Amino acid sequence: MGTVWFVIAASMIAAYVVLDGFDLGAGIVHFLVAKTDDERALVLRSIGPVWDGNEVWLLAGGGVLVLAFPPVYAAAFSGFYLPLMLVLWLLIGRACAIEFRHQMHGALWTPFWDRVFALSSVLLAVCLGAALGNVVRGVPLDPTGQFFEPLWTDFRASGETGVLDWYTVLVGVAALAALALHGALWLAVKLEGAVQARARSLAAWLVPAVGATALAVTAASASVQPHILERLKGQPWILGCAALAVAGLVGVRVFSRRGDDVKAFASSCAYLAGMLTSAAFSVYPFLLPSNGALGGAGMTVDDSSSAPYALSVGLAWWIPGIAIAVAYQVWTYRQFKGKVRAEDGGY
Protein backbone atom coordinates (compact mmCIF):
# COMPACT_ATOMS: atom_id res chain seq x y z
CA MET A 1 0.00 0.00 0.00
CA GLY A 2 2.93 2.32 0.64
CA THR A 3 4.07 1.92 -2.97
CA VAL A 4 0.57 2.84 -4.17
CA TRP A 5 0.73 6.08 -2.22
CA PHE A 6 4.25 6.74 -3.51
CA VAL A 7 2.86 6.55 -7.05
CA ILE A 8 -0.05 8.81 -6.05
CA ALA A 9 2.29 11.39 -4.53
CA ALA A 10 4.60 11.33 -7.57
CA SER A 11 1.61 11.65 -9.91
CA MET A 12 0.19 14.62 -8.04
CA ILE A 13 3.49 16.46 -8.02
CA ALA A 14 3.84 15.75 -11.75
CA ALA A 15 0.29 17.08 -12.29
CA TYR A 16 1.20 20.24 -10.39
CA VAL A 17 4.32 20.85 -12.46
CA VAL A 18 2.51 20.21 -15.77
CA LEU A 19 -0.48 22.40 -14.89
CA ASP A 20 0.99 25.19 -12.79
CA GLY A 21 4.16 24.96 -14.87
CA PHE A 22 2.62 26.73 -17.85
CA ASP A 23 1.41 29.71 -15.83
CA LEU A 24 4.77 29.88 -14.07
CA GLY A 25 6.29 29.76 -17.54
CA ALA A 26 4.00 32.55 -18.70
CA GLY A 27 5.43 34.69 -15.93
CA ILE A 28 9.00 33.74 -16.79
CA VAL A 29 8.60 34.83 -20.42
CA HIS A 30 6.27 37.72 -19.56
CA PHE A 31 8.62 40.52 -20.63
CA LEU A 32 10.12 38.54 -23.51
CA VAL A 33 6.90 38.02 -25.45
CA ALA A 34 4.79 41.00 -24.34
CA LYS A 35 6.13 44.49 -25.08
CA THR A 36 3.20 46.76 -24.10
CA ASP A 37 0.82 47.01 -21.17
CA ASP A 38 -2.02 45.65 -23.30
CA GLU A 39 0.05 42.65 -24.42
CA ARG A 40 1.08 41.91 -20.83
CA ALA A 41 -2.57 42.08 -19.83
CA LEU A 42 -3.28 39.42 -22.47
CA VAL A 43 -0.59 37.16 -20.99
CA LEU A 44 -2.27 37.41 -17.59
CA ARG A 45 -5.67 36.87 -19.16
CA SER A 46 -4.48 33.60 -20.71
CA ILE A 47 -3.89 32.10 -17.24
CA GLY A 48 -6.42 34.13 -15.25
CA PRO A 49 -9.22 31.55 -15.04
CA VAL A 50 -7.00 28.58 -14.16
CA TRP A 51 -3.82 29.59 -12.33
CA ASP A 52 -5.23 29.35 -8.79
CA GLY A 53 -6.87 25.99 -9.52
CA ASN A 54 -3.54 24.69 -10.81
CA GLU A 55 -1.86 25.50 -7.50
CA VAL A 56 -4.33 23.27 -5.66
CA TRP A 57 -2.31 20.28 -6.86
CA LEU A 58 0.67 21.47 -4.82
CA LEU A 59 -1.48 21.59 -1.68
CA ALA A 60 -2.96 18.21 -2.52
CA GLY A 61 0.51 16.74 -2.92
CA GLY A 62 1.45 18.09 0.50
CA GLY A 63 -1.72 16.57 1.92
CA VAL A 64 -0.76 13.17 0.51
CA LEU A 65 2.59 13.39 2.31
CA VAL A 66 0.85 14.24 5.60
CA LEU A 67 -1.50 11.28 5.27
CA ALA A 68 0.77 8.62 3.81
CA PHE A 69 4.31 9.56 4.90
CA PRO A 70 4.13 11.81 8.00
CA PRO A 71 7.79 11.31 9.10
CA VAL A 72 8.98 12.51 5.69
CA TYR A 73 6.67 15.51 5.82
CA ALA A 74 7.92 16.43 9.30
CA ALA A 75 11.60 16.03 8.42
CA ALA A 76 11.33 17.87 5.10
CA PHE A 77 9.37 20.83 6.43
CA SER A 78 11.81 21.38 9.29
CA GLY A 79 14.96 20.69 7.27
CA PHE A 80 13.90 22.87 4.35
CA TYR A 81 12.41 25.60 6.53
CA LEU A 82 14.27 28.52 4.93
CA PRO A 83 13.60 27.66 1.26
CA LEU A 84 9.98 26.75 2.04
CA MET A 85 9.44 30.18 3.58
CA LEU A 86 10.96 31.69 0.43
CA VAL A 87 8.59 29.63 -1.75
CA LEU A 88 5.65 30.74 0.38
CA TRP A 89 6.50 34.42 -0.04
CA LEU A 90 7.03 33.97 -3.76
CA LEU A 91 3.62 32.30 -4.11
CA ILE A 92 2.04 35.17 -2.18
CA GLY A 93 3.84 37.78 -4.29
CA ARG A 94 2.83 36.10 -7.52
CA ALA A 95 -0.80 35.82 -6.46
CA CYS A 96 -0.88 39.48 -5.42
CA ALA A 97 0.64 40.50 -8.75
CA ILE A 98 -1.95 38.58 -10.77
CA GLU A 99 -4.92 39.83 -8.74
CA PHE A 100 -3.87 43.44 -8.10
CA ARG A 101 -2.62 44.33 -11.58
CA HIS A 102 -6.11 44.87 -12.91
CA GLN A 103 -7.34 46.54 -9.71
CA MET A 104 -4.54 49.00 -8.92
CA HIS A 105 -3.91 50.96 -12.10
CA GLY A 106 -1.37 53.70 -12.67
CA ALA A 107 2.05 54.56 -14.01
CA LEU A 108 3.64 53.16 -10.83
CA TRP A 109 1.49 50.17 -9.90
CA THR A 110 1.04 48.41 -13.25
CA PRO A 111 4.79 48.09 -14.03
CA PHE A 112 5.44 47.16 -10.39
CA TRP A 113 3.02 44.23 -10.45
CA ASP A 114 4.34 43.11 -13.83
CA ARG A 115 7.85 42.91 -12.38
CA VAL A 116 6.67 41.10 -9.25
CA PHE A 117 4.85 38.57 -11.44
CA ALA A 118 7.89 37.93 -13.63
CA LEU A 119 10.48 37.84 -10.83
CA SER A 120 8.43 35.60 -8.53
CA SER A 121 7.78 33.20 -11.42
CA VAL A 122 11.49 32.97 -12.27
CA LEU A 123 12.54 32.41 -8.65
CA LEU A 124 9.77 29.87 -8.04
CA ALA A 125 10.90 27.80 -11.03
CA VAL A 126 14.50 27.81 -9.76
CA CYS A 127 13.43 27.02 -6.18
CA LEU A 128 11.22 24.11 -7.23
CA GLY A 129 14.00 22.74 -9.42
CA ALA A 130 16.50 23.05 -6.59
CA ALA A 131 14.05 21.26 -4.26
CA LEU A 132 13.87 18.34 -6.69
CA GLY A 133 17.66 18.36 -6.87
CA ASN A 134 17.91 18.09 -3.08
CA VAL A 135 15.58 15.08 -3.03
CA VAL A 136 17.52 13.27 -5.76
CA ARG A 137 20.96 14.13 -4.33
CA GLY A 138 20.07 13.32 -0.73
CA VAL A 139 20.19 15.39 2.45
CA PRO A 140 22.37 15.19 5.60
CA LEU A 141 20.02 13.11 7.77
CA ASP A 142 21.17 12.36 11.31
CA PRO A 143 20.50 9.01 13.06
CA THR A 144 17.14 10.31 14.31
CA GLY A 145 15.97 11.05 10.77
CA GLN A 146 16.20 14.83 11.12
CA PHE A 147 18.25 17.41 9.24
CA PHE A 148 18.59 21.11 8.62
CA GLU A 149 20.13 22.66 5.54
CA PRO A 150 21.23 26.29 5.28
CA LEU A 151 20.74 27.99 1.94
CA TRP A 152 24.34 27.11 0.98
CA THR A 153 27.63 25.94 2.46
CA ASP A 154 30.61 25.33 0.15
CA PHE A 155 28.56 24.47 -2.99
CA ARG A 156 29.79 20.88 -2.97
CA ALA A 157 27.18 18.17 -3.62
CA SER A 158 28.46 15.96 -0.78
CA GLY A 159 29.06 16.23 2.94
CA GLU A 160 27.07 18.75 4.99
CA THR A 161 25.35 20.27 2.01
CA GLY A 162 23.22 23.37 1.73
CA VAL A 163 20.02 23.76 -0.27
CA LEU A 164 22.07 25.30 -3.07
CA ASP A 165 25.15 23.65 -4.53
CA TRP A 166 26.44 23.16 -8.06
CA TYR A 167 24.08 20.24 -8.66
CA THR A 168 20.85 21.75 -7.27
CA VAL A 169 21.56 25.04 -9.06
CA LEU A 170 21.98 23.06 -12.29
CA VAL A 171 18.61 21.36 -11.72
CA GLY A 172 17.10 24.78 -10.95
CA VAL A 173 18.40 26.19 -14.24
CA ALA A 174 17.04 23.15 -16.10
CA ALA A 175 13.65 23.67 -14.47
CA LEU A 176 13.71 27.35 -15.42
CA ALA A 177 14.39 26.50 -19.07
CA ALA A 178 11.76 23.74 -19.19
CA LEU A 179 9.02 25.87 -17.61
CA ALA A 180 9.90 28.86 -19.80
CA LEU A 181 9.40 26.60 -22.84
CA HIS A 182 6.16 25.25 -21.37
CA GLY A 183 4.86 28.77 -20.79
CA ALA A 184 5.83 30.00 -24.26
CA LEU A 185 4.00 27.06 -25.84
CA TRP A 186 0.91 27.77 -23.74
CA LEU A 187 0.90 31.40 -24.88
CA ALA A 188 1.24 30.25 -28.48
CA VAL A 189 -1.90 28.15 -27.97
CA LYS A 190 -3.96 30.85 -26.25
CA LEU A 191 -2.93 34.09 -27.97
CA GLU A 192 -2.79 35.54 -31.45
CA GLY A 193 -0.83 38.15 -33.37
CA ALA A 194 2.51 39.56 -32.30
CA VAL A 195 2.56 37.93 -28.87
CA GLN A 196 1.89 34.51 -30.36
CA ALA A 197 4.64 35.02 -32.94
CA ARG A 198 7.16 36.01 -30.25
CA ALA A 199 6.12 33.03 -28.10
CA ARG A 200 6.67 30.64 -31.02
CA SER A 201 10.05 32.17 -31.78
CA LEU A 202 11.14 31.99 -28.15
CA ALA A 203 10.02 28.35 -27.89
CA ALA A 204 12.15 27.47 -30.92
CA TRP A 205 15.20 28.96 -29.19
CA LEU A 206 14.42 27.24 -25.88
CA VAL A 207 14.15 23.66 -27.17
CA PRO A 208 17.95 23.20 -27.58
CA ALA A 209 18.54 24.81 -24.18
CA VAL A 210 16.07 22.44 -22.53
CA GLY A 211 17.67 19.45 -24.23
CA ALA A 212 21.19 20.49 -23.21
CA THR A 213 20.28 21.13 -19.56
CA ALA A 214 18.33 17.84 -19.41
CA LEU A 215 21.41 15.92 -20.60
CA ALA A 216 23.60 17.75 -18.09
CA VAL A 217 21.20 17.01 -15.22
CA THR A 218 20.93 13.34 -16.20
CA ALA A 219 24.71 12.88 -16.18
CA ALA A 220 25.12 14.85 -12.96
CA SER A 221 22.33 12.90 -11.22
CA ALA A 222 24.04 9.58 -11.95
CA SER A 223 27.22 11.07 -10.48
CA VAL A 224 25.81 12.46 -7.22
CA GLN A 225 23.30 9.65 -6.53
CA PRO A 226 24.74 6.15 -7.19
CA HIS A 227 21.40 4.55 -6.28
CA ILE A 228 20.03 5.71 -9.66
CA LEU A 229 22.33 3.44 -11.66
CA GLU A 230 21.54 0.52 -9.34
CA ARG A 231 17.81 1.08 -9.90
CA LEU A 232 18.22 1.24 -13.66
CA LYS A 233 20.15 -2.04 -13.70
CA GLY A 234 17.49 -3.78 -11.64
CA GLN A 235 14.43 -2.04 -13.12
CA PRO A 236 15.21 -1.09 -16.73
CA TRP A 237 11.54 -0.26 -17.37
CA ILE A 238 12.28 3.12 -15.77
CA LEU A 239 13.97 4.01 -19.04
CA GLY A 240 10.45 4.13 -20.48
CA CYS A 241 9.85 7.30 -18.46
CA ALA A 242 13.03 8.79 -19.90
CA ALA A 243 11.88 7.75 -23.37
CA LEU A 244 8.61 9.64 -22.77
CA ALA A 245 10.63 12.75 -21.96
CA VAL A 246 12.76 12.40 -25.09
CA ALA A 247 9.70 11.79 -27.26
CA GLY A 248 8.03 14.82 -25.71
CA LEU A 249 10.93 17.13 -26.48
CA VAL A 250 11.19 15.81 -30.03
CA GLY A 251 7.45 16.34 -30.38
CA VAL A 252 7.80 19.96 -29.28
CA ARG A 253 10.38 20.52 -32.02
CA VAL A 254 8.41 18.74 -34.75
CA PHE A 255 4.99 20.19 -34.00
CA SER A 256 6.33 23.70 -33.42
CA ARG A 257 7.88 23.69 -36.87
CA ARG A 258 4.52 22.60 -38.30
CA GLY A 259 2.72 25.40 -36.47
CA ASP A 260 0.60 22.90 -34.50
CA ASP A 261 0.64 24.73 -31.17
CA VAL A 262 -1.74 22.39 -29.33
CA LYS A 263 0.30 19.26 -30.09
CA ALA A 264 3.54 21.09 -29.28
CA PHE A 265 2.13 22.05 -25.87
CA ALA A 266 0.89 18.47 -25.27
CA SER A 267 4.40 17.27 -26.12
CA SER A 268 5.83 19.64 -23.52
CA CYS A 269 3.43 18.14 -20.96
CA ALA A 270 4.78 14.69 -21.88
CA TYR A 271 8.37 15.91 -21.49
CA LEU A 272 7.76 17.27 -18.00
CA ALA A 273 5.84 14.16 -16.92
CA GLY A 274 8.60 11.91 -18.26
CA MET A 275 11.38 13.80 -16.50
CA LEU A 276 9.57 13.90 -13.14
CA THR A 277 8.53 10.25 -13.16
CA SER A 278 12.08 9.28 -14.16
CA ALA A 279 13.39 11.12 -11.11
CA ALA A 280 10.77 9.66 -8.77
CA PHE A 281 11.16 6.03 -9.81
CA SER A 282 14.96 6.31 -9.98
CA VAL A 283 15.22 7.10 -6.26
CA TYR A 284 12.49 4.64 -5.16
CA PRO A 285 12.14 3.20 -2.51
CA PHE A 286 13.63 6.34 -1.01
CA LEU A 287 11.37 9.32 -0.36
CA LEU A 288 14.20 11.33 1.15
CA PRO A 289 17.64 9.82 0.53
CA SER A 290 20.56 10.46 2.87
CA ASN A 291 23.90 11.66 1.59
CA GLY A 292 25.57 9.91 4.54
CA ALA A 293 27.20 13.03 5.98
CA LEU A 294 25.76 12.63 9.49
CA GLY A 295 25.33 8.87 9.56
CA GLY A 296 21.57 8.78 9.09
CA ALA A 297 19.81 6.32 6.80
CA GLY A 298 17.52 7.48 4.05
CA MET A 299 13.76 7.58 4.60
CA THR A 300 12.08 4.88 2.52
CA VAL A 301 8.49 4.06 1.60
CA ASP A 302 8.38 1.07 3.96
CA ASP A 303 9.74 2.74 7.09
CA SER A 304 7.93 6.06 6.61
CA SER A 305 4.41 4.92 5.72
CA SER A 306 1.37 5.35 7.92
CA ALA A 307 -0.40 2.29 9.29
CA PRO A 308 -1.98 0.05 6.62
CA TYR A 309 -5.49 0.80 7.93
CA ALA A 310 -4.91 4.56 7.61
CA LEU A 311 -3.60 4.12 4.06
CA SER A 312 -6.61 1.99 3.09
CA VAL A 313 -9.16 4.42 4.52
CA GLY A 314 -7.27 7.34 3.00
CA LEU A 315 -7.39 5.71 -0.43
CA ALA A 316 -11.14 5.17 -0.12
CA TRP A 317 -11.60 8.92 0.45
CA TRP A 318 -8.92 10.01 -2.00
CA ILE A 319 -10.49 8.32 -5.05
CA PRO A 320 -13.83 10.19 -5.01
CA GLY A 321 -12.11 13.40 -3.90
CA ILE A 322 -9.63 13.39 -6.75
CA ALA A 323 -12.39 12.46 -9.20
CA ILE A 324 -14.31 15.59 -8.21
CA ALA A 325 -11.17 17.75 -8.49
CA VAL A 326 -10.34 16.38 -11.94
CA ALA A 327 -13.92 16.81 -13.16
CA TYR A 328 -13.96 20.41 -11.97
CA GLN A 329 -10.68 21.23 -13.69
CA VAL A 330 -11.80 19.58 -16.94
CA TRP A 331 -15.00 21.65 -16.81
CA THR A 332 -13.02 24.83 -16.15
CA TYR A 333 -10.66 24.29 -19.07
CA ARG A 334 -13.58 23.50 -21.35
CA GLN A 335 -15.36 26.68 -20.29
CA PHE A 336 -12.35 28.84 -21.08
CA LYS A 337 -11.04 27.03 -24.15
CA GLY A 338 -10.13 28.95 -27.27
CA LYS A 339 -8.10 32.07 -27.95
CA VAL A 340 -7.85 35.00 -25.55
CA ARG A 341 -8.60 38.36 -27.15
CA ALA A 342 -8.42 41.92 -25.91
CA GLU A 343 -12.13 42.55 -26.47
CA ASP A 344 -13.17 39.58 -24.31
CA GLY A 345 -12.62 41.41 -21.02
CA GLY A 346 -11.52 39.69 -17.79
CA TYR A 347 -8.01 39.77 -16.37
N, C-alpha and C positions, 0 to 999 in steps of 0.2 A: 504493500500500500504506500510505503514511503516513496518508492520509485514513481508510482502514479502521480503523487503530488509534486515530485521533482519535475516531471514532464509538464504538469499544469503550470507550475511556477515559471519554468522556462518559456512556455508558450505565451503566458500573459506578459512577460517582459518583452518578448519578441513582438507581440501585438502592440504594446505601448510604443516601441521604437518605430515600427512601421507606420502607425497611425499618427502619433504625436511628432514623429520624425519629420514629416513633410511640413508641418507648420513651424517647427523649429528651423527647418531648412529655409522656409520662406523668410523668416527673420534674418537668417545668416546672409541671404543674397538680396535682402531688402534694398540696400543702396546700390547694388550692382545692376539690378534690372529695372528699377523705378527711379526716374530722374526728377520728377516733379511731385508736388504735394498730391495732386489728383491721382497720379500713377501709384504712389505709395498707399493711398487710400484704397485703391483697387487690390493691392497685395493683401492688405488687412481684410478686405471684404471677401477674398477667396477662402480665408480660413475662419472668418467670423462665426459662422453657424456651428462649427464642429470642433474648434480647438479645445474648448473646456471639456467637452465629452471625451476627447482623445486622452486627456490627462487622467481621467478616471482609471484607466488601465494601470497607471503607475501606483495609484492607491490600492487598487485591487491586488496587484502583485505583492505589495507590502502586507496586505491582509492575509494572503496565502502564506507568507512566511510566518506571521504571528500564529496562525492556526496550525500549520503543519510542522514548522521547524523553529519553535520559539527560542532555543538556545542560540541558533544562528542569528536570528533577529536581534536578540539582546546583545550578543557580542559585536555584531556589525554596527549597530546604532550607537554603541559606546565607543568602539574603536575608530569609527569614521565620523566622530562627532563634528569636527571642524568642517570637513568638506560637505557634510549633510546640511549644516547650517548655511553654508554658502549656496548650496542648491536651493534650499528653501527661500532664501532672499532673492535669488535669481528668478524663481518661479513667481514670487510675489511681484517683482519688478516687471516681469514680462506681462503678467495679467493686468497690472495697472496700466501699462503702456497701451495694450490692446483696447481696454475699456475706456480709458480717459482721453485717448486721442480724438475721438469724435464728440467728446463732451466739453473739453477745455480747449477752445480754439484760440489762436493768436500767433503773432510772429515769434513769441518765445516758446509757448507750450507745445505747439505742433512739432517743430523740429526736436524739441527735448524728448517727447515721447517716442518719436521715430528712432532716436539714438538709443534710448533705453531698450526698446524692442529689439533692435539689431544687436546691441552689445550683450544683453542678457541671453539671447538665442545662441550667439557664438560661444559664450562662456559655459552655457548649459551643455552644449554639444561636447565641448572639451572635457567638462567635469564628468559627464556620463561615460564617455569613452575611457577616461582615467579610472573610473570606478570599476568598469569591466576589466581593465588591465590589472587592477589590484586583486580582483577575484581570481583571475587566471594565474597570475604570478605567485600568489600566496602572501599571507600576512604574518607578522611575528607573533604568533600565538604563544602564550605561556602555558605551563602545565595545567592551569585551571581553565583553559579555553578562552582566556581574555586577552585583549591587546589594545594598544592605543598607538596610532600613527600620527606624527606631526605632518604638516603639509609637505615638508621635504627634509632630508638629512644631507647625505653626500651624493645623491642622485645615482647611487648604485642600485641595481635590481636584486641585491642579496643582502643578507645581514639584517640589521635593524633599519628597515626601510621606512621611508616616508610615503605619503600618498602619491607624491610626484617623484618620479625618477626617469631615467632615459626611456625605459620601456613603457611606462604608463603615459608619458607625454606623447610617445609615438602612437599609442593606441588612441589617445585623445585627438591627435592630428588626423588620424585615419577616420575617426568618427566625424570630425568636422567636415572633411571632404565628402564622405558618404552622405551625410545629411544635407549638405549644401546641394549636392547633385539631386537628391530626393526632392528637396524643396523646389529647385529649378524646374524639374520635370512636372511637379504638381502645378506650378504656375503656368507652364506651357499648356497643360490640360484645361485650366480654368479661365485663362485670360486670352485676349486677342490683341492684335495690333503690335505696337512697338514693344510693349512689355513682354508679350509672348515671344517675339523675335529675339529679344535680348536673353530671355530665359533659355530658349533653344540653343543659342550660341554659347552661353555659359555652360550648359550641360555638356555640349560637345567638348569643351575644354576640360571639364572636370572628370570625364570618364577615364582618361589615362592617369590622372592624379589618383583617383580612387583605386585603380588597378595596381599602381605602383605602391601605394601605402598598404594595400591589402597583402601584397607579397612580402613587404618588409615586416608587417605585423606577424604574418604566418611563420616566417623564419625566426623572428625574435621570440615568439611564443614557444616554439620547440626548444629554443636555447634556455630560456629562463624557467620553464616548467617541464622537466623530464617526463612527468606522468603522461603528458600528451602523446609522446611517441609510444609509450607502453600501451596506452589505450588503443591507438591506431593499429598496432600489431595484433592485439587481441580482438578488436572489434572493427574490422576494416569497413563495415557498413557506414561508419561515421563519415567516410569520404563522400558518401552520397549527399550529405549536407553541404560539403565543400563544393561538390559538383553543381548543386543548386545555385550556390553563390556565383560560380563561374558562369553558368548558363544565364543567370540574371544579368550580369554585367555585359555579357555579349549581346543579350537581348536589348539592353538599353542602347548600345551602339548601333545595332542593326535597325531597330524600329525608329530611333531618332533620325537616322539618315533617310528613312522612308517618310518622315513626317507624321508617323502614327504615334501621337503623344500619349494616348491611353495605354497602348501596349508597352511603350517605353517606361511609363510610370509603374505599370504592373511588374515589369522586369526588375525595376529598382526595388520594389517590395520583395520580390523573390531573392534578390541579392542580400538585402538586410536580414531576411529570415534565415537564409543559408549560413551567413556569417555567424549570427547569434546562436543558432542551434549547433553549429560546429564547435563553438566555444563551450557551450553548456555540456554537450555530450563528451567532449574531450577531457573535461576535468572530473566528470562523474566517476566514482560516487561521492566526490568531494563537493560540498556546498561552499566551504570556505577553506581552501588549502592552507597549510602552514609552510612558511619558507625555512623552518627549522632554526631560526635565529635564537629563540628563547626556549627551545626544547619541547614545545607543545606539539601535539599531534593535530592534524587537520580535522575539521568537523565534517563528518560524512552523513549521508542520508540515513543510514541505519542507526547511528548513535545520536542523531539530533532530532529524530522524528517524534511527534506526539504519540500518545498511546493509540493502538490500533482502533479502539472504539471511537476515539475522538476523530480520527481520520475518516472512518466509515461514515459517521454522522455528518461530518463536514462535507464529504463528497455528496451525500444525499441532498444537502441544502445548496451546495455550489452549483450543481447541474441546472436546476430550474432558475437560480439567480443569474447565472451566466447566459442562459438562453434568453432571459428577458433583456439583459444588457445588450446582447448581440442584436436582438430584434429591434430594439430602440435605435441603435446606431445605424442599422440597415435602413430603417424608415427615415432617419434624419438625412442620410446621404442621398436617398432617393428624392426627398423633398427639395433638396438644394442642388440637384444635379444640373449640369449644363454650364454654359459660360457665365462669368460674372461681368456685368457691364455697368458703366457709370450711371446710366439712367435708372438702374434697378433700385437704387436707394440701399439702406442698411448701413453696415459698418463703413 
